[in-house]
């Protein structure tokens, strides 16, 4: 959570600097960010939905599909699974 707050604070500082310099931000418009969020939610909807239909609890469905993991790695503050927990051999 700390990394997210630091990222937000840095963005706010840069936004203020851009405003003082009368420069438009190169950041994507809000509609594009909402679309990206929809993509992230959508890619998890089918696997979680299948688990829910099979009778799993919502939290169990999230854990079983590893929906909390990202293609780019785990979110800050989350502990990575040990190789043995993923069924891999440690070297």
N, CA, C and O atoms as a CHARMM CRD file, in Angstrom:
* protein
*
  364
    1    1 UNK  N      0.82500  -1.18600   0.00000 PROA 1      0.00000
    2    1 UNK  CA     0.00000   0.00000   0.00000 PROA 1      0.00000
    3    1 UNK  C      0.86800   1.24800   0.00000 PROA 1      0.00000
    4    1 UNK  O      0.50700   2.27400  -0.57600 PROA 1      0.00000
    5    2 UNK  N      2.02000   1.14500   0.65600 PROA 2      0.00000
    6    2 UNK  CA     2.91600   2.29400   0.73100 PROA 2      0.00000
    7    2 UNK  C      3.39700   2.70700  -0.66300 PROA 2      0.00000
    8    2 UNK  O      3.51300   3.89500  -0.96300 PROA 2      0.00000
    9    3 UNK  N      3.67400   1.71200  -1.51000 PROA 3      0.00000
   10    3 UNK  CA     4.14100   2.01600  -2.86600 PROA 3      0.00000
   11    3 UNK  C      3.06800   2.74500  -3.66600 PROA 3      0.00000
   12    3 UNK  O      3.37500   3.64300  -4.45100 PROA 3      0.00000
   13    4 UNK  N      1.81000   2.35900  -3.46600 PROA 4      0.00000
   14    4 UNK  CA     0.72100   3.02000  -4.17000 PROA 4      0.00000
   15    4 UNK  C      0.58100   4.47000  -3.71700 PROA 4      0.00000
   16    4 UNK  O      0.36300   5.36300  -4.53500 PROA 4      0.00000
   17    5 UNK  N      0.70700   4.69700  -2.42600 PROA 5      0.00000
   18    5 UNK  CA     0.60400   6.06000  -1.90100 PROA 5      0.00000
   19    5 UNK  C      1.76200   6.93100  -2.38400 PROA 5      0.00000
   20    5 UNK  O      1.57100   8.10000  -2.71700 PROA 5      0.00000
   21    6 UNK  N      2.96000   6.35500  -2.41900 PROA 6      0.00000
   22    6 UNK  CA     4.11600   7.09800  -2.93500 PROA 6      0.00000
   23    6 UNK  C      3.93400   7.42100  -4.41600 PROA 6      0.00000
   24    6 UNK  O      4.28000   8.51400  -4.86600 PROA 6      0.00000
   25    7 UNK  N      3.39200   6.46700  -5.17200 PROA 7      0.00000
   26    7 UNK  CA     3.14600   6.69600  -6.58700 PROA 7      0.00000
   27    7 UNK  C      2.12100   7.80900  -6.78600 PROA 7      0.00000
   28    7 UNK  O      2.29200   8.67100  -7.64700 PROA 7      0.00000
   29    8 UNK  N      1.06000   7.78600  -5.98900 PROA 8      0.00000
   30    8 UNK  CA     0.04100   8.83900  -6.06400 PROA 8      0.00000
   31    8 UNK  C      0.64500  10.19600  -5.70600 PROA 8      0.00000
   32    8 UNK  O      0.37500  11.18900  -6.38100 PROA 8      0.00000
   33    9 UNK  N      1.45400  10.24600  -4.65600 PROA 9      0.00000
   34    9 UNK  CA     2.07400  11.49900  -4.23500 PROA 9      0.00000
   35    9 UNK  C      3.00200  12.03800  -5.33000 PROA 9      0.00000
   36    9 UNK  O      3.00200  13.23600  -5.61300 PROA 9      0.00000
   37   10 UNK  N      3.78700  11.15400  -5.94100 PROA 10     0.00000
   38   10 UNK  CA     4.68200  11.58600  -7.01900 PROA 10     0.00000
   39   10 UNK  C      3.87900  12.13100  -8.19300 PROA 10     0.00000
   40   10 UNK  O      4.25100  13.13900  -8.79200 PROA 10     0.00000
   41   11 UNK  N      2.77700  11.46200  -8.51900 PROA 11     0.00000
   42   11 UNK  CA     1.92100  11.93800  -9.60700 PROA 11     0.00000
   43   11 UNK  C      1.32900  13.29700  -9.31200 PROA 11     0.00000
   44   11 UNK  O      1.24000  14.14700 -10.19800 PROA 11     0.00000
   45   12 UNK  N      0.92200  13.50700  -8.06600 PROA 12     0.00000
   46   12 UNK  CA     0.37600  14.80600  -7.68500 PROA 12     0.00000
   47   12 UNK  C      1.42000  15.90800  -7.79400 PROA 12     0.00000
   48   12 UNK  O      1.12200  17.00600  -8.26500 PROA 12     0.00000
   49   13 UNK  N      2.63900  15.61900  -7.36100 PROA 13     0.00000
   50   13 UNK  CA     3.72100  16.60800  -7.43900 PROA 13     0.00000
   51   13 UNK  C      4.00200  16.96100  -8.89900 PROA 13     0.00000
   52   13 UNK  O      4.13300  18.13600  -9.24400 PROA 13     0.00000
   53   14 UNK  N      4.09200  15.95400  -9.74500 PROA 14     0.00000
   54   14 UNK  CA     4.34900  16.21300 -11.16600 PROA 14     0.00000
   55   14 UNK  C      3.18600  16.98500 -11.78100 PROA 14     0.00000
   56   14 UNK  O      3.40300  17.87600 -12.60300 PROA 14     0.00000
   57   15 UNK  N      1.95500  16.65500 -11.39300 PROA 15     0.00000
   58   15 UNK  CA     0.79300  17.39300 -11.88600 PROA 15     0.00000
   59   15 UNK  C      0.83400  18.85800 -11.51500 PROA 15     0.00000
   60   15 UNK  O      0.50300  19.71900 -12.33000 PROA 15     0.00000
   61   16 UNK  N      1.23800  19.14700 -10.28500 PROA 16     0.00000
   62   16 UNK  CA     1.35700  20.53700  -9.83700 PROA 16     0.00000
   63   16 UNK  C      2.44100  21.25800 -10.63300 PROA 16     0.00000
   64   16 UNK  O      2.25600  22.40400 -11.04300 PROA 16     0.00000
   65   17 UNK  N      3.56200  20.59400 -10.85000 PROA 17     0.00000
   66   17 UNK  CA     4.65100  21.20500 -11.62700 PROA 17     0.00000
   67   17 UNK  C      4.18100  21.49500 -13.05200 PROA 17     0.00000
   68   17 UNK  O      4.43900  22.57600 -13.58300 PROA 17     0.00000
   69   18 UNK  N      3.48200  20.52000 -13.68200 PROA 18     0.00000
   70   18 UNK  CA     2.95000  20.74200 -15.02700 PROA 18     0.00000
   71   18 UNK  C      2.00400  21.93500 -15.03900 PROA 18     0.00000
   72   18 UNK  O      2.02900  22.74600 -15.96400 PROA 18     0.00000
   73   19 UNK  N      1.17200  22.03700 -14.01100 PROA 19     0.00000
   74   19 UNK  CA     0.21100  23.13200 -13.93700 PROA 19     0.00000
   75   19 UNK  C      0.92800  24.47600 -13.82000 PROA 19     0.00000
   76   19 UNK  O      0.54300  25.44800 -14.47000 PROA 19     0.00000
   77   20 UNK  N      1.95400  24.52700 -13.00300 PROA 20     0.00000
   78   20 UNK  CA     2.72300  25.76400 -12.83600 PROA 20     0.00000
   79   20 UNK  C      3.42800  26.17000 -14.13100 PROA 20     0.00000
   80   20 UNK  O      3.61100  27.35700 -14.40200 PROA 20     0.00000
   81   21 UNK  N      3.81600  25.18300 -14.91800 PROA 21     0.00000
   82   21 UNK  CA     4.50700  25.45100 -16.18000 PROA 21     0.00000
   83   21 UNK  C      3.53200  25.62000 -17.34500 PROA 21     0.00000
   84   21 UNK  O      3.95100  25.87000 -18.47500 PROA 21     0.00000
   85   22 UNK  N      2.21700  25.48100 -17.06900 PROA 22     0.00000
   86   22 UNK  CA     1.19200  25.56200 -18.11200 PROA 22     0.00000
   87   22 UNK  C      1.43100  24.56100 -19.24000 PROA 22     0.00000
   88   22 UNK  O      1.33700  24.89800 -20.42000 PROA 22     0.00000
   89   23 UNK  N      1.74400  23.32400 -18.85100 PROA 23     0.00000
   90   23 UNK  CA     2.00000  22.24400 -19.80200 PROA 23     0.00000
   91   23 UNK  C      0.90600  21.19700 -19.62700 PROA 23     0.00000
   92   23 UNK  O      0.51900  20.88500 -18.50100 PROA 23     0.00000
   93   24 UNK  N      0.40100  20.64700 -20.74300 PROA 24     0.00000
   94   24 UNK  CA    -0.59200  19.57300 -20.65200 PROA 24     0.00000
   95   24 UNK  C      0.10100  18.25900 -20.32400 PROA 24     0.00000
   96   24 UNK  O      1.18500  17.97300 -20.83300 PROA 24     0.00000
   97   25 UNK  N     -0.52500  17.47300 -19.48400 PROA 25     0.00000
   98   25 UNK  CA     0.01700  16.17700 -19.08500 PROA 25     0.00000
   99   25 UNK  C     -0.05800  15.18300 -20.24300 PROA 25     0.00000
  100   25 UNK  O     -1.06200  15.13600 -20.95400 PROA 25     0.00000
  101   26 UNK  N      0.99500  14.38900 -20.43600 PROA 26     0.00000
  102   26 UNK  CA     0.95100  13.36900 -21.49500 PROA 26     0.00000
  103   26 UNK  C      0.20800  12.10900 -21.06200 PROA 26     0.00000
  104   26 UNK  O      0.15000  11.13800 -21.81600 PROA 26     0.00000
  105   27 UNK  N     -0.36300  12.11500 -19.85200 PROA 27     0.00000
  106   27 UNK  CA    -1.06500  10.93900 -19.34800 PROA 27     0.00000
  107   27 UNK  C     -2.31000  10.66400 -20.18500 PROA 27     0.00000
  108   27 UNK  O     -2.90300  11.58300 -20.74800 PROA 27     0.00000
  109   28 UNK  N     -2.70600   9.37700 -20.26400 PROA 28     0.00000
  110   28 UNK  CA    -3.90900   9.05300 -21.03700 PROA 28     0.00000
  111   28 UNK  C     -5.15500   9.64000 -20.38200 PROA 28     0.00000
  112   28 UNK  O     -5.17300   9.85800 -19.17100 PROA 28     0.00000
  113   29 UNK  N     -6.18500   9.89400 -21.16300 PROA 29     0.00000
  114   29 UNK  CA    -7.41700  10.43400 -20.58400 PROA 29     0.00000
  115   29 UNK  C     -8.08300   9.40700 -19.66400 PROA 29     0.00000
  116   29 UNK  O     -7.80200   8.21100 -19.74100 PROA 29     0.00000
  117   30 UNK  N     -8.95500   9.89100 -18.80600 PROA 30     0.00000
  118   30 UNK  CA    -9.61600   9.04500 -17.82700 PROA 30     0.00000
  119   30 UNK  C    -10.35500   7.88800 -18.48100 PROA 30     0.00000
  120   30 UNK  O    -10.37100   6.78700 -17.93100 PROA 30     0.00000
  121   31 UNK  N    -10.96500   8.10600 -19.63700 PROA 31     0.00000
  122   31 UNK  CA   -11.71800   7.04700 -20.30300 PROA 31     0.00000
  123   31 UNK  C    -10.80500   5.87700 -20.67000 PROA 31     0.00000
  124   31 UNK  O    -11.23100   4.72300 -20.61500 PROA 31     0.00000
  125   32 UNK  N     -9.55900   6.16000 -21.04100 PROA 32     0.00000
  126   32 UNK  CA    -8.61000   5.09100 -21.36900 PROA 32     0.00000
  127   32 UNK  C     -8.22300   4.31300 -20.11400 PROA 32     0.00000
  128   32 UNK  O     -8.08600   3.09100 -20.16000 PROA 32     0.00000
  129   33 UNK  N     -8.04800   5.00800 -19.00400 PROA 33     0.00000
  130   33 UNK  CA    -7.70400   4.33100 -17.75600 PROA 33     0.00000
  131   33 UNK  C     -8.84400   3.44300 -17.27900 PROA 33     0.00000
  132   33 UNK  O     -8.60300   2.36300 -16.74000 PROA 33     0.00000
  133   34 UNK  N    -10.07900   3.88500 -17.46900 PROA 34     0.00000
  134   34 UNK  CA   -11.23400   3.06600 -17.09700 PROA 34     0.00000
  135   34 UNK  C    -11.28500   1.82600 -17.99100 PROA 34     0.00000
  136   34 UNK  O    -11.61500   0.73900 -17.51800 PROA 34     0.00000
  137   35 UNK  N    -10.96800   1.97700 -19.25900 PROA 35     0.00000
  138   35 UNK  CA   -10.91700   0.83400 -20.17000 PROA 35     0.00000
  139   35 UNK  C     -9.86700  -0.17600 -19.75800 PROA 35     0.00000
  140   35 UNK  O    -10.10000  -1.38300 -19.82600 PROA 35     0.00000
  141   36 UNK  N     -8.70300   0.31400 -19.32800 PROA 36     0.00000
  142   36 UNK  CA    -7.64800  -0.60000 -18.84900 PROA 36     0.00000
  143   36 UNK  C     -8.09900  -1.34800 -17.60300 PROA 36     0.00000
  144   36 UNK  O     -7.83300  -2.54200 -17.46300 PROA 36     0.00000
  145   37 UNK  N     -8.77700  -0.65400 -16.70200 PROA 37     0.00000
  146   37 UNK  CA    -9.29400  -1.30800 -15.50400 PROA 37     0.00000
  147   37 UNK  C    -10.29800  -2.39500 -15.89200 PROA 37     0.00000
  148   37 UNK  O    -10.28700  -3.48700 -15.32300 PROA 37     0.00000
  149   38 UNK  N    -11.15700  -2.09900 -16.85500 PROA 38     0.00000
  150   38 UNK  CA   -12.11700  -3.08800 -17.32900 PROA 38     0.00000
  151   38 UNK  C    -11.43500  -4.31100 -17.90600 PROA 38     0.00000
  152   38 UNK  O    -11.90900  -5.43200 -17.72200 PROA 38     0.00000
  153   39 UNK  N    -10.33300  -4.11000 -18.59700 PROA 39     0.00000
  154   39 UNK  CA    -9.58400  -5.23800 -19.14500 PROA 39     0.00000
  155   39 UNK  C     -9.02600  -6.10900 -18.02900 PROA 39     0.00000
  156   39 UNK  O     -9.07800  -7.33600 -18.11400 PROA 39     0.00000
  157   40 UNK  N     -8.49300  -5.48300 -16.98400 PROA 40     0.00000
  158   40 UNK  CA    -7.93900  -6.25300 -15.86700 PROA 40     0.00000
  159   40 UNK  C     -9.01700  -7.06600 -15.15900 PROA 40     0.00000
  160   40 UNK  O     -8.79000  -8.22000 -14.79500 PROA 40     0.00000
  161   41 UNK  N    -10.18300  -6.46700 -14.96500 PROA 41     0.00000
  162   41 UNK  CA   -11.28400  -7.17400 -14.31600 PROA 41     0.00000
  163   41 UNK  C    -11.81400  -8.26900 -15.23800 PROA 41     0.00000
  164   41 UNK  O    -12.09400  -9.38200 -14.79300 PROA 41     0.00000
  165   42 UNK  N    -11.94900  -7.94900 -16.51900 PROA 42     0.00000
  166   42 UNK  CA   -12.49400  -8.89800 -17.47600 PROA 42     0.00000
  167   42 UNK  C    -11.66100 -10.15200 -17.63800 PROA 42     0.00000
  168   42 UNK  O    -12.21300 -11.23700 -17.81900 PROA 42     0.00000
  169   43 UNK  N    -10.34900 -10.02800 -17.57900 PROA 43     0.00000
  170   43 UNK  CA    -9.50900 -11.21000 -17.75800 PROA 43     0.00000
  171   43 UNK  C     -9.63200 -12.19200 -16.59400 PROA 43     0.00000
  172   43 UNK  O     -9.26700 -13.36000 -16.72800 PROA 43     0.00000
  173   44 UNK  N    -10.13700 -11.73000 -15.46200 PROA 44     0.00000
  174   44 UNK  CA   -10.31600 -12.60500 -14.30800 PROA 44     0.00000
  175   44 UNK  C    -11.76000 -13.09800 -14.16600 PROA 44     0.00000
  176   44 UNK  O    -12.01700 -14.02400 -13.39700 PROA 44     0.00000
  177   45 UNK  N    -12.69600 -12.49800 -14.88900 PROA 45     0.00000
  178   45 UNK  CA   -14.11700 -12.78700 -14.68900 PROA 45     0.00000
  179   45 UNK  C    -14.48900 -14.23400 -15.01200 PROA 45     0.00000
  180   45 UNK  O    -15.20700 -14.86200 -14.23400 PROA 45     0.00000
  181   46 UNK  N    -14.02900 -14.76900 -16.11800 PROA 46     0.00000
  182   46 UNK  CA   -14.42200 -16.12700 -16.52200 PROA 46     0.00000
  183   46 UNK  C    -13.87200 -17.18200 -15.56000 PROA 46     0.00000
  184   46 UNK  O    -14.64500 -18.01500 -15.08700 PROA 46     0.00000
  185   47 UNK  N    -12.56100 -17.18300 -15.24600 PROA 47     0.00000
  186   47 UNK  CA   -12.06900 -18.20000 -14.30900 PROA 47     0.00000
  187   47 UNK  C    -12.74100 -18.12800 -12.93700 PROA 47     0.00000
  188   47 UNK  O    -13.05300 -19.15900 -12.34100 PROA 47     0.00000
  189   48 UNK  N    -12.96100 -16.91900 -12.44300 PROA 48     0.00000
  190   48 UNK  CA   -13.61200 -16.78100 -11.13700 PROA 48     0.00000
  191   48 UNK  C    -15.06400 -17.20800 -11.22700 PROA 48     0.00000
  192   48 UNK  O    -15.57300 -17.88200 -10.33200 PROA 48     0.00000
  193   49 UNK  N    -15.74000 -16.81700 -12.31400 PROA 49     0.00000
  194   49 UNK  CA   -17.12600 -17.21200 -12.51200 PROA 49     0.00000
  195   49 UNK  C    -17.29800 -18.72000 -12.55900 PROA 49     0.00000
  196   49 UNK  O    -18.24900 -19.25400 -11.99000 PROA 49     0.00000
  197   50 UNK  N    -16.37900 -19.41500 -13.23700 PROA 50     0.00000
  198   50 UNK  CA   -16.44200 -20.87800 -13.30200 PROA 50     0.00000
  199   50 UNK  C    -16.32600 -21.49500 -11.91500 PROA 50     0.00000
  200   50 UNK  O    -17.04000 -22.44400 -11.58900 PROA 50     0.00000
  201   51 UNK  N    -15.42900 -20.95700 -11.10300 PROA 51     0.00000
  202   51 UNK  CA   -15.25900 -21.47400  -9.72900 PROA 51     0.00000
  203   51 UNK  C    -16.49900 -21.20400  -8.89000 PROA 51     0.00000
  204   51 UNK  O    -16.91100 -22.05100  -8.09800 PROA 51     0.00000
  205   52 UNK  N    -17.09600 -20.02700  -9.06000 PROA 52     0.00000
  206   52 UNK  CA   -18.29500 -19.69300  -8.29700 PROA 52     0.00000
  207   52 UNK  C    -19.46600 -20.60200  -8.68700 PROA 52     0.00000
  208   52 UNK  O    -20.22300 -21.04700  -7.82400 PROA 52     0.00000
  209   53 UNK  N    -19.61200 -20.87400  -9.98300 PROA 53     0.00000
  210   53 UNK  CA   -20.68000 -21.76700 -10.44600 PROA 53     0.00000
  211   53 UNK  C    -20.45900 -23.17800  -9.91800 PROA 53     0.00000
  212   53 UNK  O    -21.41400 -23.89800  -9.63000 PROA 53     0.00000
  213   54 UNK  N    -19.18400 -23.56900  -9.79100 PROA 54     0.00000
  214   54 UNK  CA   -18.86000 -24.90100  -9.27100 PROA 54     0.00000
  215   54 UNK  C    -19.12900 -25.00600  -7.77400 PROA 54     0.00000
  216   54 UNK  O    -19.05600 -26.09800  -7.21100 PROA 54     0.00000
  217   55 UNK  N    -19.43900 -23.88400  -7.12100 PROA 55     0.00000
  218   55 UNK  CA   -19.79900 -23.92400  -5.70800 PROA 55     0.00000
  219   55 UNK  C    -18.74800 -23.39700  -4.75100 PROA 55     0.00000
  220   55 UNK  O    -18.92000 -23.49600  -3.53600 PROA 55     0.00000
  221   56 UNK  N    -17.67400 -22.84500  -5.26500 PROA 56     0.00000
  222   56 UNK  CA   -16.64000 -22.29300  -4.39100 PROA 56     0.00000
  223   56 UNK  C    -17.09500 -20.96100  -3.80000 PROA 56     0.00000
  224   56 UNK  O    -17.89100 -20.23900  -4.40000 PROA 56     0.00000
  225   57 UNK  N    -16.58200 -20.65500  -2.63200 PROA 57     0.00000
  226   57 UNK  CA   -16.80100 -19.33500  -2.04600 PROA 57     0.00000
  227   57 UNK  C    -15.99000 -18.31800  -2.85200 PROA 57     0.00000
  228   57 UNK  O    -15.02300 -18.68400  -3.52000 PROA 57     0.00000
  229   58 UNK  N    -16.38300 -17.04700  -2.78900 PROA 58     0.00000
  230   58 UNK  CA   -15.71500 -16.01400  -3.57800 PROA 58     0.00000
  231   58 UNK  C    -14.22100 -15.93600  -3.25200 PROA 58     0.00000
  232   58 UNK  O    -13.39400 -15.88800  -4.16200 PROA 58     0.00000
  233   59 UNK  N    -13.87100 -15.92200  -1.96600 PROA 59     0.00000
  234   59 UNK  CA   -12.44800 -15.81800  -1.60100 PROA 59     0.00000
  235   59 UNK  C    -11.67400 -17.05300  -2.05300 PROA 59     0.00000
  236   59 UNK  O    -10.51400 -16.95300  -2.45600 PROA 59     0.00000
  237   60 UNK  N    -12.32000 -18.21700  -1.98500 PROA 60     0.00000
  238   60 UNK  CA   -11.66300 -19.43800  -2.45700 PROA 60     0.00000
  239   60 UNK  C    -11.46600 -19.37200  -3.97000 PROA 60     0.00000
  240   60 UNK  O    -10.42200 -19.78000  -4.47800 PROA 60     0.00000
  241   61 UNK  N    -12.45800 -18.86300  -4.68600 PROA 61     0.00000
  242   61 UNK  CA   -12.34300 -18.73100  -6.13800 PROA 61     0.00000
  243   61 UNK  C    -11.19400 -17.79700  -6.50800 PROA 61     0.00000
  244   61 UNK  O    -10.47100 -18.05400  -7.47100 PROA 61     0.00000
  245   62 UNK  N    -11.02300 -16.72200  -5.75400 PROA 62     0.00000
  246   62 UNK  CA    -9.90900 -15.80100  -6.01600 PROA 62     0.00000
  247   62 UNK  C     -8.57100 -16.48600  -5.79800 PROA 62     0.00000
  248   62 UNK  O     -7.64700 -16.33000  -6.59700 PROA 62     0.00000
  249   63 UNK  N     -8.46800 -17.24700  -4.71200 PROA 63     0.00000
  250   63 UNK  CA    -7.20400 -17.93000  -4.40700 PROA 63     0.00000
  251   63 UNK  C     -6.92500 -19.04300  -5.40500 PROA 63     0.00000
  252   63 UNK  O     -5.79000 -19.19500  -5.85600 PROA 63     0.00000
  253   64 UNK  N     -7.95100 -19.83000  -5.76100 PROA 64     0.00000
  254   64 UNK  CA    -7.75300 -20.95800  -6.67200 PROA 64     0.00000
  255   64 UNK  C     -7.33100 -20.50800  -8.05900 PROA 64     0.00000
  256   64 UNK  O     -6.53200 -21.18300  -8.70800 PROA 64     0.00000
  257   65 UNK  N     -7.85300 -19.38200  -8.52400 PROA 65     0.00000
  258   65 UNK  CA    -7.48700 -18.88700  -9.85200 PROA 65     0.00000
  259   65 UNK  C     -6.27900 -17.95900  -9.78700 PROA 65     0.00000
  260   65 UNK  O     -5.78700 -17.49100 -10.81400 PROA 65     0.00000
  261   66 UNK  N     -5.81600 -17.70200  -8.59100 PROA 66     0.00000
  262   66 UNK  CA    -4.69700 -16.78300  -8.36000 PROA 66     0.00000
  263   66 UNK  C     -4.98100 -15.44000  -9.01900 PROA 66     0.00000
  264   66 UNK  O     -4.10100 -14.84300  -9.63800 PROA 66     0.00000
  265   67 UNK  N     -6.21200 -14.97200  -8.88200 PROA 67     0.00000
  266   67 UNK  CA    -6.64100 -13.71500  -9.49400 PROA 67     0.00000
  267   67 UNK  C     -5.91900 -12.51900  -8.89800 PROA 67     0.00000
  268   67 UNK  O     -5.91700 -11.44100  -9.49300 PROA 67     0.00000
  269   68 UNK  N     -5.31000 -12.69000  -7.73900 PROA 68     0.00000
  270   68 UNK  CA    -4.60800 -11.56800  -7.12800 PROA 68     0.00000
  271   68 UNK  C     -3.22100 -11.38400  -7.73500 PROA 68     0.00000
  272   68 UNK  O     -2.56500 -10.37300  -7.48900 PROA 68     0.00000
  273   69 UNK  N     -2.77300 -12.36000  -8.52800 PROA 69     0.00000
  274   69 UNK  CA    -1.47600 -12.23600  -9.18500 PROA 69     0.00000
  275   69 UNK  C     -1.64400 -11.47300 -10.49100 PROA 69     0.00000
  276   69 UNK  O     -2.72800 -11.44700 -11.07400 PROA 69     0.00000
  277   70 UNK  N     -0.58900 -10.87000 -10.93100 PROA 70     0.00000
  278   70 UNK  CA    -0.60500 -10.10700 -12.17000 PROA 70     0.00000
  279   70 UNK  C      0.43000 -10.67700 -13.12000 PROA 70     0.00000
  280   70 UNK  O      1.38100 -11.33200 -12.69300 PROA 70     0.00000
  281   71 UNK  N      0.24500 -10.43000 -14.40400 PROA 71     0.00000
  282   71 UNK  CA     1.23900 -10.86300 -15.38200 PROA 71     0.00000
  283   71 UNK  C      2.57200 -10.16400 -15.16800 PROA 71     0.00000
  284   71 UNK  O      3.61900 -10.68200 -15.55700 PROA 71     0.00000
  285   72 UNK  N      2.53600  -9.00500 -14.55800 PROA 72     0.00000
  286   72 UNK  CA     3.74600  -8.23400 -14.32800 PROA 72     0.00000
  287   72 UNK  C      4.35600  -8.48700 -12.95400 PROA 72     0.00000
  288   72 UNK  O      5.31900  -7.82400 -12.57000 PROA 72     0.00000
  289   73 UNK  N      3.80700  -9.43300 -12.22100 PROA 73     0.00000
  290   73 UNK  CA     4.30600  -9.73300 -10.87700 PROA 73     0.00000
  291   73 UNK  C      3.25600  -9.40800  -9.84200 PROA 73     0.00000
  292   73 UNK  O      2.16800  -8.93200 -10.16400 PROA 73     0.00000
  293   74 UNK  N      3.59500  -9.66900  -8.60800 PROA 74     0.00000
  294   74 UNK  CA     2.63700  -9.43200  -7.53900 PROA 74     0.00000
  295   74 UNK  C      2.61000  -7.96200  -7.15300 PROA 74     0.00000
  296   74 UNK  O      3.58800  -7.23100  -7.31000 PROA 74     0.00000
  297   75 UNK  N      1.47000  -7.56400  -6.64900 PROA 75     0.00000
  298   75 UNK  CA     1.31300  -6.19900  -6.18900 PROA 75     0.00000
  299   75 UNK  C      2.21900  -5.96200  -4.98100 PROA 75     0.00000
  300   75 UNK  O      2.50700  -6.90300  -4.24100 PROA 75     0.00000
  301   76 UNK  N      2.66400  -4.75200  -4.77300 PROA 76     0.00000
  302   76 UNK  CA     3.50900  -4.46500  -3.61400 PROA 76     0.00000
  303   76 UNK  C      2.82300  -4.87300  -2.31900 PROA 76     0.00000
  304   76 UNK  O      1.62600  -4.65300  -2.13900 PROA 76     0.00000
  305   77 UNK  N      3.59900  -5.47100  -1.42300 PROA 77     0.00000
  306   77 UNK  CA     3.07500  -5.88100  -0.13400 PROA 77     0.00000
  307   77 UNK  C      2.59300  -7.31300  -0.10200 PROA 77     0.00000
  308   77 UNK  O      2.29900  -7.82800   0.97600 PROA 77     0.00000
  309   78 UNK  N      2.49900  -7.98600  -1.25500 PROA 78     0.00000
  310   78 UNK  CA     2.07000  -9.38200  -1.29900 PROA 78     0.00000
  311   78 UNK  C      3.30900 -10.26500  -1.29000 PROA 78     0.00000
  312   78 UNK  O      4.30700  -9.96800  -1.94700 PROA 78     0.00000
  313   79 UNK  N      3.22900 -11.33600  -0.54800 PROA 79     0.00000
  314   79 UNK  CA     4.34300 -12.27800  -0.48200 PROA 79     0.00000
  315   79 UNK  C      4.27200 -13.23600  -1.66400 PROA 79     0.00000
  316   79 UNK  O      3.20400 -13.76600  -1.97100 PROA 79     0.00000
  317   80 UNK  N      5.39000 -13.45800  -2.31900 PROA 80     0.00000
  318   80 UNK  CA     5.44300 -14.40100  -3.43900 PROA 80     0.00000
  319   80 UNK  C      5.31600 -15.82500  -2.91000 PROA 80     0.00000
  320   80 UNK  O      5.79200 -16.14800  -1.82200 PROA 80     0.00000
  321   81 UNK  N      4.65700 -16.67300  -3.71500 PROA 81     0.00000
  322   81 UNK  CA     4.54700 -18.07600  -3.33400 PROA 81     0.00000
  323   81 UNK  C      5.92300 -18.72300  -3.41000 PROA 81     0.00000
  324   81 UNK  O      6.70500 -18.43600  -4.31600 PROA 81     0.00000
  325   82 UNK  N      6.20400 -19.57800  -2.47500 PROA 82     0.00000
  326   82 UNK  CA     7.45000 -20.32200  -2.50700 PROA 82     0.00000
  327   82 UNK  C      7.37900 -21.33400  -3.64900 PROA 82     0.00000
  328   82 UNK  O      6.28100 -21.77300  -3.99000 PROA 82     0.00000
  329   83 UNK  N      8.51600 -21.72500  -4.25900 PROA 83     0.00000
  330   83 UNK  CA     8.48600 -22.68100  -5.36800 PROA 83     0.00000
  331   83 UNK  C      7.75600 -23.97100  -5.00900 PROA 83     0.00000
  332   83 UNK  O      7.04700 -24.51900  -5.85400 PROA 83     0.00000
  333   84 UNK  N      7.90400 -24.46900  -3.79800 PROA 84     0.00000
  334   84 UNK  CA     7.24900 -25.71600  -3.39500 PROA 84     0.00000
  335   84 UNK  C      5.73000 -25.54300  -3.35900 PROA 84     0.00000
  336   84 UNK  O      4.99900 -26.49000  -3.64900 PROA 84     0.00000
  337   85 UNK  N      5.25300 -24.37000  -3.01500 PROA 85     0.00000
  338   85 UNK  CA     3.81500 -24.11400  -2.93900 PROA 85     0.00000
  339   85 UNK  C      3.18600 -24.07200  -4.32800 PROA 85     0.00000
  340   85 UNK  O      1.99700 -24.34800  -4.48100 PROA 85     0.00000
  341   86 UNK  N      3.98900 -23.72400  -5.34700 PROA 86     0.00000
  342   86 UNK  CA     3.48400 -23.69000  -6.70700 PROA 86     0.00000
  343   86 UNK  C      3.64800 -25.03400  -7.39800 PROA 86     0.00000
  344   86 UNK  O      3.22400 -25.19400  -8.54300 PROA 86     0.00000
  345   87 UNK  N      4.25400 -26.00200  -6.72300 PROA 87     0.00000
  346   87 UNK  CA     4.47200 -27.30000  -7.32600 PROA 87     0.00000
  347   87 UNK  C      5.75200 -27.39100  -8.13600 PROA 87     0.00000
  348   87 UNK  O      5.93200 -28.33800  -8.90200 PROA 87     0.00000
  349   88 UNK  N      6.63700 -26.42700  -7.98100 PROA 88     0.00000
  350   88 UNK  CA     7.90100 -26.42000  -8.69900 PROA 88     0.00000
  351   88 UNK  C      9.01100 -26.92500  -7.80000 PROA 88     0.00000
  352   88 UNK  O      8.91700 -26.86400  -6.57400 PROA 88     0.00000
  353   89 UNK  N     10.04600 -27.41600  -8.41900 PROA 89     0.00000
  354   89 UNK  CA    11.21500 -27.84800  -7.65500 PROA 89     0.00000
  355   89 UNK  C     12.11500 -26.64900  -7.44300 PROA 89     0.00000
  356   89 UNK  O     12.35300 -25.86500  -8.36100 PROA 89     0.00000
  357   90 UNK  N     12.61100 -26.51300  -6.22600 PROA 90     0.00000
  358   90 UNK  CA    13.55000 -25.41000  -5.97100 PROA 90     0.00000
  359   90 UNK  C     14.93500 -25.86700  -6.36700 PROA 90     0.00000
  360   90 UNK  O     15.29100 -27.03000  -6.17500 PROA 90     0.00000
  361   91 UNK  N     15.72300 -24.95200  -6.92400 PROA 91     0.00000
  362   91 UNK  CA    17.06900 -25.31600  -7.36400 PROA 91     0.00000
  363   91 UNK  C     18.12200 -24.72600  -6.49600 PROA 91     0.00000
  364   91 UNK  O     19.31000 -24.94000  -6.73500 PROA 91     0.00000
